[in-house]
Amino acid sequence: MNRVVLRWMLLGLVGYLLLPWYVLEDGFWGFSWLFSGGFIFDGGYAPAWAQVLFFEKSWLAPLPLFLLLPLAGYKRSSSDPIFSSSLLIAGVGGLGCLVIQGLSIGIDGWEFSFLNDLFGPLSIRQFGMGYGAVAVALPFLFFLTQGIAARGAIRGDVFVVGSIGLIMALIVTFIFFPLSHILVSALENEGGIFSLWSFFDRFASQGIWGLKCLYGGGRCGVAWNSLLLALLVGVSTTFLGFLFALVATRSGFKRVRLLKSLAVLPIITPPFVISLSLILLFGLSGTVTLFISDLLGITPSRWLYGLPGIWLAQVLAYTPIAFLVMIGVVEGVSPSLEEAAMTLRAGKWKTFIDISFPLMRPGLANAFLIGFIESMADFGNPMVLGGNYDVLSTEIFFSIVGSQNDQGRAATLAIVLLFFTLSAFYLQRRWLGKKSYVTVTGKGDSGVHPPLPTAIKPIIYSITLFWLLFTLVVYFMILFGSFVETWGLDNSLTFKHYVTAFSAGLDQRGIYFDGSAWNSFFTTISIATIAAPLTAAIGLLTAYLLVRQKFRGLAIFEFGTMLSFAIPGTVIGISYILAFNVPPIELTATGSILVLCFIFRNMPVGVRAGVAAMSQLDKNLDEASLTLGGNSWYSFRNIILPLLRPAIVAALVYSFVRAITAISAVIFLVSSEYDMATSYIIGRVENNDYGLAIAYSTVLIIFMLLAVLALQFIVGKRNLGRRLRR
């Protein structure tokens, strides 16, 4: 343990003595300072000690004292109070220094007027923290968690306490900190002065809670519109995802791999594309609309623009997420329990209702929660198909970037949205209760899942096959739209959209890419490749802590992990700009801000998938490993993770795909150097260049489909030691 402490101490000293303390002008990932011989005397590249000696940054001077403080407890036992006290003082003191100086000193000197009155004005400014600050902050965080563990917290388990500390630090830095910048606007009036009356006046407005649609022929408030839509989408996606999971695992269907590929197809679709395809099918001049109109003599209507259209587009988009969550849970139910019930003369239907279905409740609850929150936070589909049906996410967007430019109203709407999503989260917890859903134990289980009851199999087949056929029709229209001259007007075939976007060539210098879409394509793939594994890792580690560990503040911890998912991407994007455009963390116009946004926006899906799957794993597996000498890290790596392969696939697929297809947050965070595919597509849509937008989307769909298959192959299947149905 002392050796580990020493290693962290050395990392902190390297950060303080050798690495640039502040963020680099050429970006966080810039390394030009390595080739600058005099970088120590350059204020932009200098490490902390040089900043103190040569550039008047005296507030960085105390940090080495806290880095070296653990030496007071070195060579002592971890149970010695001096050992734990030295670590706790070093951790709290070091992190406190970093936070206080980071928040107190900004671009224009002191951030608070009383500090200016107390110490006088500063003649120098502070920049955002860089390599050196990160390398010093991590040891301080470790010292703190190590000291807490040494005091006996959570059985003195260093891995568990360290994991909790790391995730809480990340949540505070990249969720609570940026959201605080915009949510505080809800308590300010138009003059920027705190006013509770202004908040209550906005919160109680008829535009949010009005019910004129029930008795006055007017519109209902956006809160009720969003709630109704989210409930319908949550129920629909959970139902369809459950049926697909049953067909994939319990029906004897021969083409399961094909079924999985087609079922997850909508999740890999860039924004607006499903909505545009539905318009081409069911709009006023849509193919289906005109066919029915000519056949039955019915006047075409605008039924698609409003609640029905948004619901249809969202169910298409979010059913794959429910399927990815449900399939591992449905598969994880122990066949031995079902076989025991049938041995006691229970029929297939009674076995399914009384044994199988109750054990699937974690998956159903988590699938509904994700569908509900996704619908609440969705921006693209209501933007295209909303018509006069206003929802919270679009109202937030227009409150900020529209003619209103009212951050206070946007923040108030975000609080309403957060209230709904957290209420759904609470009701989900109450429905699951404290019952046990363990079905995967350390004992052998070679049973076979009984087939679906004969009476319901045709019904399930009909619904799933119809939905798959409908999905294929939607994607055929997408593919067709990429090969026509002008989508919906001139249907003559052409390749010009693909040539414009993805033209390339070969000359004496090698391969060159001169298509207009290549820059955003390469940037998008790079960002998604970096963000996906980090998202899955943090999400599954968080799920492990939520399910397997009991500690004070667990409810707050779980709330923090779900918070970013409950806030619409529009608010996330703007809050990141406000928080990370100035010290202490400057990330605007970098690739890092996109990676961090994707990690903490998409992390909750990995958390919920992991929670659903881990609820079925018996804790005796962990305890057996600990009894045989393995620590928590060993048990998590070698026992738990192999049994979480369905959840790992769900987290990786979702995070990778959403990093490519996200729009609401990305639209505020892209820059000329880091342009994303979604912003490029929206630019084409705004210019009415639908053909090029659809062509780009088609390329992304094919690429993401191949990537999903590759991820499924790399992660593999979990082996539960069960017989295969013959």
LUMSESE-126581 format. One record per residue (C-alpha): x, y, z. Coordinates in steps of 0.05 Angstrom, whole numbers, padded with zeros to 5 digits, always signed. Each point is the difference from the previous one (the first is absolute). Last residue first. Example, Ala and Ser with C-alpha at 12.3 -4.5 7.8 and 13.67 -1.06 7.14 Angstrom:
2
+00273-00021+00143-00027-00069+00013
END
This chain:
726
-00649-00572-00609+00003+00052+00055+00071+00012+00022+00021-00024+00068+00022+00050+00052+00069+00015+00027-00012+00075+00009+00049+00020-00053-00001+00075-00015+00003+00018-00072+00055+00036-00036+00029+00069+00014+00038+00002-00065-00055-00031-00042-00055+00046+00027+00046+00060-00010+00014-00020-00072-00074-00008-00015-00012+00069+00029+00057+00030-00041-00027-00031-00064-00068+00031+00014+00034+00066+00018+00035+00003-00067-00062-00017-00039-00041+00051+00037+00054+00053-00007+00003-00010-00075-00076+00006-00004+00000+00063+00042+00050+00033-00047-00045-00018-00059-00061+00025+00038+00033+00067+00013+00024+00005-00072-00070-00014-00027-00034+00046+00050+00036+00063-00023-00055+00045+00026+00053+00049+00027-00024-00014+00071+00005-00074-00015+00072+00008-00024+00020+00037+00063-00036-00053+00041+00041-00054-00033+00066+00037+00015-00021+00011+00073-00015-00074+00005+00065-00022-00030+00042+00039+00049+00046+00060-00011+00062+00004+00043+00046+00050-00032-00054+00050-00020-00034-00011+00067-00053-00046+00029-00027+00011+00070-00068+00033-00010-00028-00048-00053+00030-00058+00038-00049+00006+00058-00064-00010-00041+00031-00042-00055+00023-00069+00019+00009-00050-00057+00074-00016+00003+00009+00002+00075-00067-00034+00005+00026-00059-00040+00062-00011+00041-00036+00009+00067-00057-00045-00020+00042-00055-00028+00050+00001+00057-00052+00001+00055-00045-00053-00031+00060-00045-00016+00025+00007+00071-00070-00015+00027-00003-00064-00041+00071-00018+00022-00016+00009+00074+00018-00071+00022+00072+00008-00022+00002+00067+00039-00022-00029+00066+00050-00056+00013+00068+00018-00028+00002+00077+00001-00049+00013+00057+00028-00057+00043+00072+00022-00011-00017+00073+00016-00038-00021+00062+00057-00041+00027+00012-00074-00013+00022-00044+00058-00046-00060-00006-00051+00032+00047-00001+00062-00043-00016-00041-00062-00055-00038+00037-00029+00066+00024-00003+00028-00069-00037-00060-00028-00043-00003+00063-00027+00068-00022-00045-00037-00049-00003+00031-00069-00070+00018-00024+00002+00072+00024+00065+00006-00039-00036-00002-00067-00050+00055+00017+00052+00042+00036+00049-00007-00058-00052+00021-00052-00020+00058+00045+00072+00024+00010+00020-00010-00073-00060+00041-00019+00018+00052+00053+00069+00012-00031-00028+00031-00064+00001+00074+00020+00061-00007+00045+00044-00033-00052-00028+00038-00060+00012+00069+00032+00070-00021+00022+00019-00021-00071-00029+00063-00030+00036+00044+00050+00065-00036-00014-00003+00013-00074+00012+00073+00013-00040+00063-00017-00016+00014+00074+00041-00040+00049+00023+00051+00053-00006-00026+00071+00016+00048+00057-00008+00044-00039-00046+00024-00056-00038-00033-00057-00011-00064+00039-00060+00019+00042-00041+00043-00047+00015-00044-00061-00014-00063+00039-00065+00029+00026-00021+00015-00072+00012-00071-00023-00032-00033+00060-00062+00045-00006-00010-00020-00073+00015-00072+00016-00061-00004+00044+00012-00012+00075-00022-00068+00026+00060-00035-00029+00047+00048+00035-00034-00013+00066+00001-00076-00001+00069-00010+00031-00011+00056+00050-00065-00031+00025+00036-00066+00011+00052+00034+00044-00053+00039+00037-00036-00066+00015+00065-00034+00021+00017+00057+00048+00024-00046+00054+00025-00066-00026-00026-00067-00025+00037-00033-00057-00019-00053-00051-00056+00031-00039+00019+00074-00002+00075-00012+00000-00004-00051-00057-00045+00047-00039+00051+00056+00007+00055-00046-00026-00045-00018-00058-00013+00073-00018+00073+00023+00008+00025-00057-00044-00055+00008-00052+00011+00075-00007+00075-00008-00004-00007-00054-00052-00047+00044-00042+00034+00068+00006+00066-00013-00036-00032-00036-00060-00056+00051-00003+00048+00059-00003+00042-00033-00054-00060-00021-00042-00030+00070+00004+00065+00035-00019+00011-00047-00059-00071+00013-00026+00001+00075+00014+00062+00008-00043-00023-00048-00053-00067+00033-00014+00020+00051-00054+00035-00052-00042+00073+00016-00015+00033-00061+00031+00071-00013-00026+00037-00066-00009+00073+00005-00016+00046+00059-00016+00008-00022-00073-00076-00001-00008-00059-00041+00025-00071+00022+00008-00058+00011+00047-00073+00023-00006-00042-00010+00062-00051+00055+00006-00006+00027-00070+00009-00069-00031-00052-00031+00045-00050+00055-00017+00016-00005-00074-00017-00073-00006-00065+00011-00039-00068-00031-00012-00058+00042-00025-00050+00012+00056-00009+00075-00010-00048+00027+00052-00002-00042+00063+00076+00000+00011+00034+00039-00055+00048-00039-00045-00013-00069+00028+00051-00049+00028+00002+00020+00073-00076+00001+00005-00004-00073-00020+00043-00020+00058-00042+00039+00050-00064-00027-00032+00028-00071+00006+00015+00016+00072-00073+00016+00016-00023-00062-00038+00049-00043+00040-00027+00029+00065-00071-00016-00021+00021-00071-00016+00033-00007+00067-00062+00027+00035-00044-00049-00038+00047-00057+00018-00001+00019+00073-00076+00007+00005-00016-00063-00040+00051-00043+00036-00025+00022+00068-00072-00016-00019+00020-00067-00032+00038-00019+00064-00056+00019+00047-00042-00064-00002+00059-00047-00006+00030+00022+00066+00072+00022-00012+00053-00054+00002+00028-00024+00066+00070+00027+00015+00050-00057+00004+00034-00022+00063+00073-00011+00011+00007+00042+00062+00062-00013+00042+00005+00039+00064+00035+00066+00007-00065+00037-00007-00038+00033-00057-00074+00009+00016+00001+00056+00053-00062+00044-00004-00006+00012+00074-00055+00047+00025+00017+00067+00031-00049+00041-00040-00002-00006-00076-00062+00043-00004+00027+00050+00050+00065+00008-00038-00037+00011-00065-00045+00051+00034+00062+00039+00023+00031+00000-00070-00065+00023-00031-00002+00056+00051+00072+00017-00018-00019+00006-00073-00061+00043+00014+00036+00048+00048+00059+00006-00048-00046+00023-00055-00031+00052+00046+00070+00023+00020+00020+00005-00073-00061+00043-00013+00023+00047+00055+00070+00002-00030-00027+00018-00068-00044+00054+00031+00060+00031+00036+00044-00005-00062-00048+00044-00039+00027+00015-00070-00073+00011-00022+00017+00007-00074+00024-00071-00002+00066-00030+00025-00016-00009+00073-00076-00002+00006-00003-00035-00068+00042-00058+00025-00037-00006+00066-00067+00000-00037+00027-00055-00045+00018-00044+00060-00064+00015+00039-00050-00021-00053-00044+00039-00048-00052-00034-00044-00016+00053-00052+00043-00035-00053+00046-00046+00038+00025-00042-00058+00068+00031-00015+00019+00031+00067-00038-00052+00039+00044-00053-00034+00066+00037+00012-00006+00021+00073-00009-00062+00042+00009+00011+00075-00069-00021+00023-00002-00058-00050+00068-00025+00022-00022+00005+00073-00062-00042-00011+00035-00051-00044+00057-00007+00051-00049-00007+00059-00042-00051-00039+00061-00043-00016+00023+00005+00073-00066-00023+00028-00009-00056-00051+00071-00025+00011-00007+00001+00076-00068-00034-00006+00026-00060-00038-00003-00045+00061-00074+00014+00006-00011-00023-00073+00035-00067+00006-00033-00031+00061-00074+00017+00007-00018+00024-00071+00048-00045-00039-00011-00061+00042-00076+00011-00003+00004+00004-00076+00045-00060-00009-00044-00043+00046+00016-00014+00072+00003-00075+00013+00052+00001+00057+00051-00019-00053-00021+00063-00037+00018+00042+00060+00067-00035+00009+00015+00011-00074-00013+00074+00008+00045+00005+00060+00054-00041-00035-00005+00045-00061+00031+00057+00041-00021+00069-00026+00063+00030-00032-00025-00003-00072-00059+00046+00016+00046+00047+00037+00054+00001-00054-00053+00012-00054-00036+00055+00037+00053+00055+00000+00018-00008-00073-00074-00005-00018-00017+00063+00038+00055+00037-00036-00024-00028-00067-00071+00026+00014+00028+00071+00006+00002+00026-00072-00061-00034-00029-00040+00017+00063+00026+00071-00006-00022+00008-00072-00069-00028+00012-00012+00042+00063+00024+00063-00036-00047-00014-00058-00061-00017+00043+00010+00061+00047+00006+00052-00053+00014+00003-00074-00018-00069-00027-00075+00016-00001+00011+00054-00053-00057-00024-00044-00009-00029-00070-00072+00002-00025-00028-00070-00004-00022-00028-00068+00011-00072+00022+00054-00023-00049+00026+00068-00022+00006+00025+00072+00028-00066+00024+00055+00002-00053+00012+00075+00011+00010-00010+00075+00043-00062-00008+00049+00036-00047+00001+00065+00038-00025+00066-00029-00037+00022+00063+00050-00039+00042-00006-00075+00013+00057-00033-00038+00046+00058-00017-00017+00031+00067+00018-00065+00034+00067+00000-00036+00013+00071+00023-00016-00019+00072+00045-00061-00004+00056+00043-00029-00007+00059+00048+00060-00023+00041+00048-00055-00023-00025-00072+00001+00039-00052+00038-00055-00012+00051-00050-00015-00056+00038-00063-00021+00000-00033+00068-00057-00048-00016+00028-00015-00070+00067-00023+00027-00031-00039+00057-00049-00035-00047+00057-00018-00048+00039-00030+00058-00062-00038+00024-00014-00031-00067-00025-00068+00023-00055+00023+00047-00007-00052+00055-00050+00045+00036+00034+00012+00066+00063+00043-00008-00007+00045-00062-00076-00003-00003-00005+00017+00074+00049+00058-00006-00039+00027-00060-00064-00002+00041+00032+00035+00059+00029+00055-00045-00070+00010-00030-00033+00007+00068+00055+00043+00030-00001+00045-00062-00076+00009+00004-00004+00012+00075+00056+00051+00001-00025+00034-00064-00071+00008+00026+00024+00025+00067+00050+00048-00032-00052+00029-00047-00050+00012+00057+00053+00032+00044+00027+00044-00055-00069+00027-00018-00017+00009+00074+00062+00042+00011-00008+00038-00065-00066+00028+00023-00065-00022-00033-00024+00038-00060-00067+00033-00012-00070-00029-00009-00021+00026+00068-00015-00063+00040+00054-00052-00006+00048+00036-00047-00002+00060+00047+00040-00039+00051+00058+00048+00013+00060-00025+00039+00061+00026-00039-00029+00055-00045-00049+00016+00056+00058+00026+00042+00012-00027+00070+00075-00011-00008+00013+00068-00031-00034+00038+00056+00030-00046+00052+00070+00014-00027-00010+00075-00004-00027+00001+00071+00062-00037+00025+00043+00059-00024+00076+00001-00007+00022+00058-00042+00021-00010-00074-00041+00059-00024-00052-00044-00033-00012-00036+00065+00044-00054+00029-00020-00064+00035-00007-00040-00064+00069+00025-00021+00030-00042+00055-00019-00060-00044+00049+00024-00054+00065+00003+00039-00020-00056+00048-00006-00047-00059+00074+00008-00015+00023-00017+00071-00051-00054+00014+00016-00042-00062+00073+00003-00020+00036+00018+00064-00049-00028+00052-00012-00064-00040+00075-00010-00012+00016+00009+00074-00056-00047+00019+00026-00052-00049+00071+00005+00027-00021-00002+00073-00046-00060-00010+00054-00037-00038+00052+00016+00054-00047-00025+00055-00014-00064-00038+00073-00014-00019+00027+00018+00069-00047-00047+00037+00007+00020+00073-00063-00038+00018-00042+00053-00035+00032+00055+00042+00052-00027+00050+00042+00063+00014+00051-00026-00051-00055+00004-00052-00011+00074+00014+00075+00013-00003+00005-00036-00067-00059+00040-00026+00033+00066+00019+00070-00019-00023-00029-00024-00066-00035+00066-00012+00065+00037+00016+00038-00046-00046-00049+00015-00057+00002+00076+00010+00076+00004-00012+00000-00034-00069-00063+00039-00019+00032+00067+00019+00064-00017-00038-00036-00020-00064-00043+00062-00004-00042+00046+00044-00033+00060-00034+00036+00067+00002+00011+00050+00055+00007+00075-00006+00052+00049+00024+00000+00069+00032-00044-00023+00057-00042+00053+00035+00006+00009+00076+00002-00055+00052-00064+00012+00041-00038+00046-00047+00015-00045-00060-00018-00060+00041-00066+00033+00019-00014+00012-00074+00001-00073-00020+00031-00028-00063+00068+00030+00014+00043+00011-00062-00032+00016-00067+00006-00069-00031-00013-00038+00064+00023-00006+00072-00048-00023+00055-00027-00063-00032+00067-00032-00016+00034+00027+00062-00054-00031+00044-00005-00066-00038+00075-00013-00004+00013+00019+00072-00058-00043+00025+00024-00059-00041+00068+00005+00033-00026+00012+00071-00053-00055-00003+00047-00051-00030+00062+00017+00042-00041+00005+00064-00033-00067-00014+00065-00035-00019+00037+00026+00062-00059-00021+00044-00003-00070-00029+00073-00015+00013+00002+00035+00068-00062-00040+00022+00039-00065-00011-00044-00052-00033+00037+00008-00067+00063-00020+00036+00056+00051+00001+00060+00002-00047-00026+00068-00027-00048+00037+00045+00038+00066+00001+00019-00013-00073-00074+00012-00015+00015+00076+00007+00043+00003-00063-00056+00017-00049-00032+00047+00052+00064+00040+00007+00010-00001-00075-00067+00036-00010+00015+00061+00044+00035+00041-00056-00056+00000-00052-00032+00064+00028+00066+00036-00013-00014+00003-00075+00048+00059-00009+00027-00022-00068+00073-00017+00013+00004-00036+00066-00072-00025+00009-00013-00016-00073+00068-00035-00001-00022-00045+00057-00066-00015-00035+00028-00022-00068+00012+00051-00055-00036-00007-00068-00040+00065-00008+00045+00041+00045+00061-00020-00041+00063-00005+00044-00009-00075+00012-00014-00009-00075+00072+00019-00017+00018-00061-00041-00066-00001-00037-00007-00069-00030-00042-00027+00057-00042+00063-00002-00026-00021-00069-00039-00056+00032-00072+00022-00011-00054-00045+00028-00029+00053+00045-00001+00049-00057+00050+00042-00039-00005+00056+00051+00018-00048+00055-00041-00007+00065+00038+00022+00062+00049-00038+00043+00047-00023-00054+00033-00065+00025+00069-00006+00034+00000+00022+00073-00072-00001+00023-00025-00057-00044+00062-00041+00013-00009+00013+00074-00072-00025-00003+00020-00063-00036+00054-00012+00052-00051+00006+00056-00046-00050-00036+00058-00049-00003+00016+00011+00073-00071-00014+00021+00002-00065-00039+00065-00019+00035-00031+00014+00067-00057-00047-00016
END
